[in-house]
Amino acid sequence: MGIPDWALGVGFIIFAGALAQIVVVKLRASVRIPPPDPEAAELRQSYDALQQRVGELEERLDFAERLLARPPEPER
């Protein structure tokens, strides 16, 4: 009487899972994040400023559209 087939399958699955975890850890360790680039920080600040300006322009456009959509007030 030997080891049941299902036990070999379970053992293989456990072994493959452990091996996959080792590979993932090694790959994550090998990926290096480059140091932050000062130019990238400056570009991000410019992007944030432009994003804020576009948001303000959208608000102004919405306001203008609401004013134009109003029916004209009767003259007195």
C-alpha positions in Angstrom: 0.0 0.0 0.0 1.6 3.3 -1.2 0.7 6.9 -0.9 -2.7 7.7 -2.3 -2.9 9.6 -5.6 -4.9 12.4 -4.0 -2.2 12.9 -1.4 0.5 13.2 -4.1 -1.8 15.8 -5.9 -2.2 17.8 -2.7 1.6 17.7 -2.0 2.3 18.8 -5.6 -0.2 21.8 -5.2 1.4 22.8 -1.9 4.9 22.6 -3.4 3.9 24.6 -6.5 2.3 27.3 -4.3 5.4 27.6 -2.2 7.6 27.7 -5.3 5.4 30.4 -6.8 5.7 32.5 -3.6 9.5 32.2 -3.8 9.5 33.4 -7.4 7.3 36.3 -6.6 9.5 37.4 -3.7 12.6 37.2 -5.9 11.0 39.1 -8.7 9.8 41.9 -6.3 13.3 42.1 -4.8 14.8 42.5 -8.2 12.5 45.3 -9.3 14.2 48.5 -8.2 12.2 51.8 -8.0 14.3 54.6 -9.4 14.9 57.6 -7.1 12.5 60.4 -7.6 13.4 62.8 -10.5 13.3 66.5 -9.6 12.0 67.2 -13.0 9.2 64.7 -12.5 8.2 66.5 -9.2 8.1 69.8 -11.1 6.0 68.3 -13.8 3.6 66.9 -11.3 3.2 70.3 -9.6 2.5 71.9 -13.1 0.0 69.1 -13.8 -1.8 69.7 -10.4 -1.9 73.4 -11.1 -3.4 72.9 -14.6 -5.9 70.4 -13.2 -7.0 73.0 -10.6 -7.4 75.7 -13.3 -9.4 73.3 -15.5 -11.7 72.6 -12.6 -12.2 76.3 -12.0 -12.9 76.9 -15.7 -15.5 74.1 -15.6 -17.3 75.8 -12.7 -17.3 79.1 -14.6 -18.6 77.4 -17.7 -21.4 75.7 -15.7 -22.4 79.0 -14.2 -22.5 80.7 -17.6 -24.6 77.9 -19.0 -27.1 78.2 -16.2 -27.3 81.9 -16.8 -27.9 81.5 -20.5 -30.5 78.7 -19.9 -32.7 81.0 -17.7 -35.7 82.4 -19.4 -35.4 86.2 -19.8 -36.9 88.2 -17.0 -39.8 90.5 -18.0 -38.9 94.1 -18.3 -40.4 96.6 -15.8 
